Amino acid sequence: MTLLIADQVWDGTAHAAIDSGFVEFDGATVIATGSVADLGSRADDATSLPRGTTLMPGLIDAHQHLVFDGVGTLEEQVAGIDDNGLTDRCRANAELALRAGITTIRDLGDRGFVTVGLSEHGHSLPTILPAGPPLTRVGGHCWYLGGECDGVDALRRAVRDRVERGCKVVKVMTTGGGMTPTFPMWQAQFSDAEVRAIVDEAHSAGLPVAAHCHGLAGIVQALDAGADTIEHCTFITESGRCEPQDDVMQRIAASDVVVSATVGHLPGFDPPPFVTANLEIMFGTFRTMRELGATIVGGTDAGVGPAKPHNVLPTAMEDFAEIGMNNVEALRALTSVAAKTVGVGDRKGRLAPGYDADVIAVNGDPTTDANALGNVTQVWRAGRACL
């Protein structure tokens, strides 16, 4: 039994943290939270955390790539390293994330299904929700990860293979990507029938689909097929300019699809040129979709470059402010809302009885000071202290 007292406790959903609160967990499960005043004499047996500490749920990154280390092109990052080496890299990257308070990672693209083997490591790593190699057309975006596949029947078989291997999500590269030069980011990589087949096969097995979408055609395909999340959602065009379409943004807002915005970066690094040229448009697009009622969560795309280490998620607070979220809305997007989006909302993203004891302590109150999220002082993963 662990009983913690802190100056503030934020439960993952409330409009504000409560002052002088407690969190109690038994093994890997939260059993109670509330005000210290409710503990009575039991408060004498609790562990009091340093002054100014806030307890809150562990963070959830909806989009990482644990196989990447940020050095060189994406293809270079995985070339010349075998699966054992990639597994070691994934483990080290996941440990880095955990120390930053990221207790759940949805990994949206590895090679050789190496993250599947890391997905159940108890308290020593974050919970990892692996996609395995992303589905892409032959020669398409991230083809070097091993997910090349064309044709409805072959794509259905590839989805079934991921189900059998224990993947928790299916990732499809609906459009090309900016970091693979073989296929333009604004063009759809698959036919409408192929994307529908991927989604139908995954949903029939109970798995969600995350669709990498930059150009309009791929975004519309993902919507039409019923994908669960749209990753990036930049509306990039052949001109190099992002041109969001009002009717499509309204469709997104009216649907159940969640937009996984690419957020978070270290200062001092230049973003890719297309991002630099379109950053204000992208923020405006996400802001408009939120105003229309769309759900937006944060995925860092961690690993793709030096500005995107695997512990970068806390810096997303600044980006969320740019799209009109206040601190609490941003924190929900990184905890309770993200948990629901990635399929673990019944057990993660909140401090509540019956939920996993994935708990972090930060110096300061992040509901009023966004910078506090970057000051993680302690982490409990599945009820075990790991920092």
Stockholm file with secondary structure:
# STOCKHOLM 1.0

chainA/1-387         MTLLIADQVWDGTAHAAIDSGFVEFDGATVIATGSVADLGSRADDATSLPRGTTLMPGLIDAHQHLVFDGVGTLEEQVAGIDDNGLTDRCRANAELALRAGITTIRDLGDRGFVTVGLSEHGHSLPTILPAGPPLTRVGGHCWYLGGECDGVDALRRAVRDRVERGCKVVKVMTTGGGMTPTFPMWQAQFSDAEVRAIVDEAHSAGLPVAAHCHGLAGIVQALDAGADTIEHCTFITESGRCEPQDDVMQRIAASDVVVSATVGHLPGFDPPPFVTANLEIMFGTFRTMRELGATIVGGTDAGVGPAKPHNVLPTAMEDFAEIGMNNVEALRALTSVAAKTVGVGDRKGRLAPGYDADVIAVNGDPTTDANALGNVTQVWRAGRACL
#=GR chainA/1-387 SS CEEEEEEEECCSSSSSCEEEEEEEEETTEEEEEEEGGGTGGGGGGSEECCTTEEEEECEEEEEECTTCCSSSCHHHHHTTCCHHHHHHHHHHHHHHHHHTTEEEEEECCCSTTTTGGGSCCGGGSCEEEECCSCBBCTTCTTGGGSCBCCSHHHHHHHHHHHHHHTCSCEEEECBCCTTCTTSCTTSBSSCHHHHHHHHHHHHHTTCCEEEEECSHHHHHHHHHHTCSEEEECCCBCTTSCBCCCHHHHHHHHHSSCEEEEECCCCTTCCCCHHHHHHHHHHHHHHHHHHHHTCEEEEECCBTSSTTCCTTCGGGHHHHHHHTTCCHHHHHHHTTHHHHHHTTCTTTSSSCSTTSBCCEEEEESCTTTCGGGGGCEEEEEETTEECC
#=GC SS_cons         CEEEEEEEECCSSSSSCEEEEEEEEETTEEEEEEEGGGTGGGGGGSEECCTTEEEEECEEEEEECTTCCSSSCHHHHHTTCCHHHHHHHHHHHHHHHHHTTEEEEEECCCSTTTTGGGSCCGGGSCEEEECCSCBBCTTCTTGGGSCBCCSHHHHHHHHHHHHHHTCSCEEEECBCCTTCTTSCTTSBSSCHHHHHHHHHHHHHTTCCEEEEECSHHHHHHHHHHTCSEEEECCCBCTTSCBCCCHHHHHHHHHSSCEEEEECCCCTTCCCCHHHHHHHHHHHHHHHHHHHHTCEEEEECCBTSSTTCCTTCGGGHHHHHHHTTCCHHHHHHHTTHHHHHHTTCTTTSSSCSTTSBCCEEEEESCTTTCGGGGGCEEEEEETTEECC
//
